[in-house]
Every structure is written in C-alpha cells, then in structure tokens.
Amino acid sequence: MSYEITEAARRDIKGILGKTLTMVGPHHLDVYETIIVKGILTVGDDPERGGSINRSEIALNVKLFHLELAAGRTGGASHCLYYTTGKMSTGAVGTIILRVLHEHMGPRYKVVRSLNEYVRSQTEDDCESADKENAEDTSRPK
C-alpha cells in the first residue's frame, strides 16, 4: 500500500526536526528523521499492523502509531503518527498521514482539523477535474 502526507503533517515534521536540531544536534536529527521515515513507511505498508491503536473517538477510522515502535525501543521517540486510510490525491487508496504530534499533545482538534482540510482539498480537486472534463466535453462537436 502507498501513503500520502498532509500539509499539516509536513509542517509537524519540519517543526519536530527543527527543534531536534536545535536541542540535541545534527546526529540526533539524522536519527530522528530516520525514525519518522521508518514509521511512515511502516504504516504505509500495513496500516492495520500490530501496535497501531484505533483512535476512532477522534474521528472515524483514525489510528495512532507511536514512533518508539519504529525506533525499536521504549523511549526511542516521543511522537505519534495519526493516520487514516482512504482515497489519496492520486485517486489510489492508501494511508494518509494526518499529523505527527508529541505523545503528550492533545490530538483531537489538530487531527480533526487536518482530516477536514484534507477531505476539503480532495473534494476541490474532484470538482476541478469534473469541471475540466465538462469543459472538454462541451468543446467537442457532437
């Protein structure tokens, strides 16, 4: 299965890596970046994998994957991936990374907002595609 990262999750990752660099230096930056990538690839390959926690109380079909599982040791990371599965911008079904949040951060508002923004952007893309197809159809002689 494939994956897609929302803009909100990209901002999260950029912020996390920026703080990591500032607080603990370039070596730890590389290590933490590897952990984040491994976590994304893991849930992208198998969104139902063991260790994923159903967080449907936040929004339907939302799951959490703690990055310490990608690190391979307890305390190896302090952030969590929040993700769902569905239709990606390519039209294929895959894993959608909604947010990457610190384990102590309350996720409800942030995850729901990211999910709503993602769904809205997909709807806008679908409408633009339909408008383009309709414009092409009307320009063709019948």
C-alpha angles and dihedrals in degrees: 000000000000133000143216129202119219121227089249091055090048089054090048092052093047090051094046093050092045091054091044091054092047096045104038109009141245098305092057089043090061092046094049093045089053090051092051092048091047091051092050092048091047096055090037090058096042117009090179094053123139113273094039111120123214109237099178089141085075095046135329114287095002115144135188126219116187110220092220084078089059089046090055096228140072109264092015091123136011102205135086133212115227111200147154137192126244146103111333127206089268090060091246122118114247147126116305115204104214102178143348107215137172112262091244095049118105103242105189101092096035096048095044091048092050092047091050092049091049093049090047092051091049091050091050090050090050091050092049090050091049091048090050092049091048091049090051091048093052093049092056119088114245 
